[in-house]
Amino acid sequence: MNGYYNPVKIYQEPGCAARVGEVLEELGTGKRALLLAWNPMVFQQPAFAGLLQPSFSWEVRTCCFQMTNPTMEQLFEVYQETKEFAPDVVIAVGGGSTLDIGKSLCCLYGKEIPNVAALRVMIQSKEYGRPGARWIGIPTTAGTGSETTCWATIWDPSKDAKRSVESRDNFAYAALVDPEMSKSMPLGLAVNSALDAAAHAVESYWAKGTNSVSRALALCAVRTIMKAMDGLLAGRPEAHNDMAKGSMLAGLAFSSTRTTACHSISYPLTMRCGIPHGAAVSLLLAPVLRLNLGSFSGQEELLEALGAADADELEEKIGNYLRRASLPSSLQEWGVKREELRRLAQFGVTKGRADNNPVEINAENILHILEQAYSARPIRKGA
């Protein structure tokens, strides 16, 4: 097994986002901070408004990034907008897309990047050296775990590719995982996020790159998330704290192992078919579990944490969660045509994800997985 490493200082409790000023002062590196948020209303919240007062010891500038699945062009645009300020610290407040932009910027500052083509070359070659800034992650969704990982996903649709900005020197200095920040999420987004976090944990558990620490974190994350799903769907406030905790634990797990086949196969479903990432990944969990059963140890413990006797029961549970959130529960319902499956399968092998799966992934077994996810499974009586 591999070793475990994660240097992020983590706060996880209601109200902890208000400690951002304290954490910034504690970091003490430089005196310029970029407050990057998904919505300008964030700047008015008490946790952040104090950072913008003249009396605060740091110079803080604000920037908004409101897009999902950030592209190379969008990253370059934010870089151009903020490079002259040259922040020492980026405070990223938002979902995974905002956090991914924030941590990516840290790898770009201090470099001369004249255009998107040059940015693409830098990211493909990983030649960005040590990050030019530190960052603090404050998630507003409970699902991506981006605040605890050292990589960021940047999409490159013009080249039909998904890029990764990654560096072991680019872990966040701190993560403030505050369930109060995610309470306003629409139910569909909350369920999407929760299922994405569950996939992070499950895939970390069976990954080739797994280790004993990540496995313990993954099992705890899966149990926490799955036990809180009914409460989330019923609108119980305490479920948001459970989901924030579960997502953070899942992030800690897969920060050391990366993900596997579910994520690899999901990328073209998001980029080419427009299926939200969490929903795309969740539809693949049961089919990939069927493929992987017997190829990794501790599968009984994983099924117990999932609250499912087998892959069929897991598929029913996930379909039920999606339907209760008024989300499509099959690729067909998301508008994918059956004749597209073979072509989608050709794009489902992503280096670093597919080859991390305990069973070999290729276009033929990806097609079989997509066919299983294509039609909604009939609901059994009493389910």
C-alpha positions in Angstrom: 0.0 0.0 0.0 1.0 3.6 -0.5 1.7 6.2 2.2 -0.7 8.9 3.3 0.0 12.6 3.2 -2.2 15.7 3.6 -0.9 18.9 5.2 -4.1 21.0 5.1 -5.1 22.6 8.4 -8.9 21.8 8.7 -11.7 23.5 10.7 -15.0 21.7 10.4 -17.9 23.1 12.4 -20.8 25.5 12.1 -19.6 29.1 11.9 -15.9 28.3 11.3 -15.8 30.4 8.1 -15.7 33.5 10.5 -12.2 32.4 11.4 -10.8 33.3 8.0 -9.3 36.6 9.2 -7.6 34.8 12.1 -6.2 32.1 9.7 -5.0 34.8 7.3 -3.1 36.6 10.1 -1.7 33.3 11.3 -0.4 32.5 7.8 1.5 35.8 7.9 3.0 35.4 4.4 2.8 38.8 2.6 0.0 41.3 2.9 -2.1 41.0 -0.2 -5.1 38.6 -0.5 -7.5 37.9 -3.3 -11.0 37.1 -2.1 -12.4 34.9 -4.9 -16.1 34.1 -4.5 -18.9 32.5 -6.5 -21.3 35.4 -5.8 -20.7 39.1 -5.0 -23.2 38.6 -2.1 -20.5 36.6 -0.3 -18.5 39.9 0.3 -21.4 41.2 2.4 -21.5 38.3 4.7 -20.1 39.0 8.2 -17.4 36.3 7.9 -15.9 38.2 4.9 -17.0 41.9 5.2 -14.4 42.5 7.9 -11.6 41.6 5.5 -12.6 44.5 3.3 -12.5 47.2 6.0 -9.6 49.7 5.9 -8.7 48.7 9.5 -7.9 45.1 8.4 -4.1 44.6 8.2 -4.1 42.9 4.8 -5.0 44.5 1.4 -7.8 42.4 0.2 -9.3 42.7 -3.3 -12.4 40.8 -4.6 -13.1 38.8 -7.7 -16.1 36.7 -8.7 -16.1 33.5 -10.7 -19.7 32.2 -11.3 -19.2 29.6 -14.0 -19.3 25.8 -13.6 -16.8 23.4 -15.1 -14.2 26.2 -15.7 -12.4 26.2 -19.0 -8.9 27.2 -20.0 -10.2 30.4 -21.5 -12.0 31.3 -18.2 -8.9 30.5 -16.1 -6.8 32.8 -18.4 -9.3 35.6 -18.1 -9.3 35.5 -14.3 -5.5 35.3 -14.3 -5.3 38.4 -16.5 -7.7 40.2 -14.3 -5.7 39.6 -11.1 -2.1 39.1 -12.1 -1.1 42.7 -11.5 -2.4 42.6 -8.0 -0.1 39.5 -7.4 -1.8 38.3 -4.3 0.2 36.4 -1.7 -2.9 34.4 -0.7 -6.1 33.4 -2.5 -9.2 32.9 -0.4 -11.5 30.8 -2.5 -15.1 30.7 -1.4 -17.5 28.6 -3.5 -18.2 25.2 -5.0 -15.6 23.0 -6.6 -15.3 25.2 -9.8 -14.5 28.4 -7.8 -12.0 26.5 -5.6 -10.4 24.9 -8.7 -9.9 28.4 -10.2 -8.5 29.7 -7.0 -5.9 27.0 -6.5 -5.0 27.1 -10.2 -4.2 30.8 -10.0 -1.7 30.1 -7.3 0.3 28.0 -9.8 0.2 30.8 -12.4 1.1 33.9 -10.5 4.7 35.1 -11.1 4.8 33.6 -14.6 4.4 35.5 -17.9 1.6 33.8 -19.8 0.7 35.7 -22.9 -2.3 33.7 -24.2 -4.4 30.6 -23.8 -2.2 28.6 -26.0 0.8 29.3 -23.7 -1.4 28.4 -20.7 -2.4 25.1 -22.3 1.3 24.2 -22.9 2.2 25.1 -19.3 -0.6 23.0 -17.8 0.0 20.0 -20.1 3.7 20.0 -19.3 3.2 20.7 -15.6 6.0 23.3 -15.9 4.6 25.9 -13.5 7.2 25.3 -10.7 6.4 26.2 -7.1 3.1 28.1 -6.6 3.4 31.8 -6.5 0.7 32.1 -3.7 -0.9 30.1 -0.9 -4.6 29.5 -0.7 -7.4 29.0 1.8 -10.5 27.0 0.8 -14.0 27.7 2.0 -16.5 25.4 0.3 -20.1 26.4 -0.2 -21.1 22.9 -1.5 -20.7 19.6 0.3 -19.3 17.3 -2.3 -16.1 18.2 -4.2 -13.6 17.9 -1.5 -11.5 20.4 -3.5 -10.4 22.2 -0.4 -8.3 19.2 0.7 -6.7 18.2 -2.6 -3.7 19.5 -4.5 -5.2 19.3 -8.0 -7.8 21.3 -9.9 -9.9 20.3 -12.9 -9.8 22.7 -15.9 -11.9 21.8 -18.9 -10.6 22.3 -22.5 -13.6 21.8 -24.7 -11.9 23.3 -27.8 -9.4 20.4 -27.6 -12.0 17.9 -26.3 -9.9 17.4 -23.2 -9.9 17.6 -19.4 -6.8 19.2 -17.9 -5.4 18.9 -14.4 -3.4 21.6 -12.6 -1.6 19.8 -9.8 1.3 20.1 -7.5 2.1 18.6 -4.1 3.2 22.1 -3.1 -0.3 23.5 -3.8 -2.3 22.0 -1.0 -4.4 24.7 0.8 -2.9 26.2 3.9 -6.3 25.8 5.6 -9.8 24.6 4.8 -12.8 26.1 6.7 -15.6 23.6 6.2 -18.6 25.4 7.5 -22.1 23.7 7.0 -23.7 27.2 7.3 -22.2 28.0 3.9 -24.0 25.2 2.2 -27.5 25.5 3.7 -28.9 27.6 0.9 -28.0 25.0 -1.8 -31.0 23.9 -3.9 -32.0 20.3 -3.2 -30.8 19.0 -6.6 -27.4 20.6 -6.2 -27.1 19.2 -2.6 -27.9 15.7 -3.7 -25.6 15.9 -6.7 -22.8 17.1 -4.4 -23.5 14.4 -1.8 -23.3 11.6 -4.4 -20.1 13.0 -5.8 -18.6 12.9 -2.3 -19.8 9.3 -1.9 -18.1 8.4 -5.1 -14.9 10.0 -4.0 -14.9 7.9 -0.9 -15.9 4.6 -2.6 -13.3 5.0 -5.4 -10.6 5.9 -2.9 -11.4 2.7 -1.0 -10.9 0.4 -3.9 -8.2 2.4 -5.8 -4.9 0.9 -6.6 -3.3 3.9 -4.8 -5.2 3.2 -1.6 -3.7 2.9 1.9 -4.8 2.1 5.4 -5.4 5.7 6.4 -7.4 6.6 3.3 -9.5 3.5 3.6 -10.5 4.4 7.2 -11.3 7.9 6.1 -13.3 6.6 3.1 -15.4 4.2 5.1 -16.2 6.9 7.7 -17.1 9.3 4.8 -19.4 6.7 3.1 -21.3 5.9 6.3 -21.7 9.6 7.2 -23.0 10.5 3.7 -25.3 7.6 3.2 -26.9 7.8 6.6 -27.6 11.5 6.1 -29.2 11.2 2.6 -32.7 10.8 3.9 -32.3 13.7 6.3 -31.0 15.9 3.4 -33.9 15.0 1.2 -36.3 15.7 4.1 -34.8 19.1 4.7 -33.4 18.4 8.2 -30.8 21.1 9.1 -28.5 18.7 10.8 -28.0 16.8 7.6 -25.9 19.8 6.2 -23.3 19.4 8.9 -23.2 15.6 8.3 -22.7 16.2 4.6 -20.0 18.8 5.1 -18.2 16.4 7.4 -18.7 13.5 5.0 -17.5 15.5 2.0 -14.4 16.7 3.9 -13.5 13.1 5.0 -14.0 11.9 1.4 -11.7 14.7 0.2 -9.0 13.7 2.7 -9.3 10.1 1.5 -9.0 10.6 -2.2 -6.5 13.4 -1.9 -4.0 10.6 -1.2 -5.3 8.0 -3.7 -7.1 9.9 -6.6 -10.3 8.5 -8.1 -10.9 5.6 -10.5 -13.2 4.4 -13.2 -16.4 6.2 -12.2 -14.7 9.6 -12.5 -12.8 8.6 -15.7 -16.0 7.5 -17.4 -18.0 10.4 -16.2 -15.9 13.2 -17.8 -17.2 12.8 -21.3 -20.8 12.6 -19.9 -20.3 16.0 -18.4 -18.3 17.6 -21.2 -20.2 16.2 -24.2 -23.7 15.5 -22.7 -24.0 18.3 -20.1 -24.8 15.9 -17.2 -23.8 17.5 -13.9 -20.7 15.9 -12.6 -22.2 14.5 -9.4 -25.2 12.9 -11.2 -22.9 11.5 -13.9 -20.6 9.8 -11.4 -23.4 8.5 -9.2 -25.0 6.7 -12.2 -21.8 4.8 -12.7 -21.1 3.7 -9.1 -23.2 0.5 -9.1 -22.1 -0.7 -12.6 -18.4 -0.1 -11.7 -19.0 -1.8 -8.3 -20.2 -4.9 -10.2 -17.1 -4.8 -12.3 -14.7 -4.4 -9.3 -16.3 -6.9 -6.9 -13.8 -9.6 -6.1 -10.8 -7.5 -7.1 -10.3 -5.5 -3.8 -10.3 -6.5 -0.2 -12.8 -5.4 2.4 -15.8 -5.3 0.1 -18.1 -6.5 2.9 -17.2 -3.4 4.9 -17.8 -1.1 2.0 -21.2 -2.6 1.2 -22.1 -2.2 4.9 -21.1 1.4 4.8 -23.1 2.0 1.7 -26.2 0.3 3.3 -26.5 -2.1 0.4 -26.3 -5.8 0.1 -25.0 -5.7 -3.4 -24.7 -3.5 -6.5 -28.3 -4.0 -7.4 -29.5 -2.5 -4.1 -27.0 0.3 -4.4 -28.3 1.1 -7.9 -31.9 1.3 -6.5 -30.8 3.5 -3.6 -29.0 6.0 -5.9 -31.9 6.0 -8.4 -34.3 6.7 -5.5 -32.2 9.6 -4.2 -32.1 11.2 -7.7 -35.8 10.8 -8.3 -36.7 12.3 -4.9 -34.6 15.3 -5.8 -36.4 15.6 -9.1 -33.3 14.6 -11.0 -33.1 12.1 -14.0 -32.0 8.7 -12.8 -30.6 7.3 -16.1 -28.5 8.4 -19.0 -31.6 8.1 -21.2 -33.5 10.5 -19.0 -30.6 12.9 -19.2 -31.1 12.9 -23.0 -28.3 10.7 -24.1 -29.1 8.6 -27.2 -28.2 4.9 -27.1 -26.3 5.2 -30.4 -24.0 7.7 -28.6 -22.8 5.2 -26.0 -20.1 3.6 -28.1 -18.5 6.9 -29.0 -18.7 8.1 -25.3 -17.0 4.9 -24.3 -14.0 5.8 -26.5 -13.4 8.9 -24.4 -13.9 7.2 -21.0 -10.3 6.3 -20.4 -8.5 9.1 -18.5 -4.9 8.6 -17.5 -4.4 8.6 -13.7 -8.1 7.6 -13.1 -8.8 4.6 -15.3 -5.4 3.0 -14.6 -6.0 3.5 -10.9 -9.1 1.1 -11.0 -8.5 -2.4 -9.6 -9.9 -3.9 -12.8 -8.6 -2.9 -16.2 -10.8 -0.3 -17.9 -11.1 -0.3 -21.7 -13.6 0.9 -24.3 -15.5 -2.4 -24.3 -16.2 -2.7 -20.6 -16.9 1.0 -20.4 -19.6 0.5 -23.1 -21.0 -2.3 -20.9 -21.0 0.1 -17.9 -22.7 2.8 -19.9 -25.4 0.4 -21.1 -26.2 -0.5 -17.5 -26.6 3.2 -16.6 -28.6 3.9 -19.7 -32.1 2.9 -18.6 -33.6 3.4 -15.1 -34.0 0.1 -13.2 -37.6 -0.7 -12.4 -38.5 0.0 -8.8 -39.1 -3.3 -6.8 -42.2 -3.5 -4.7 -41.4 -2.3 -1.1 -38.3 -0.5 -2.2 
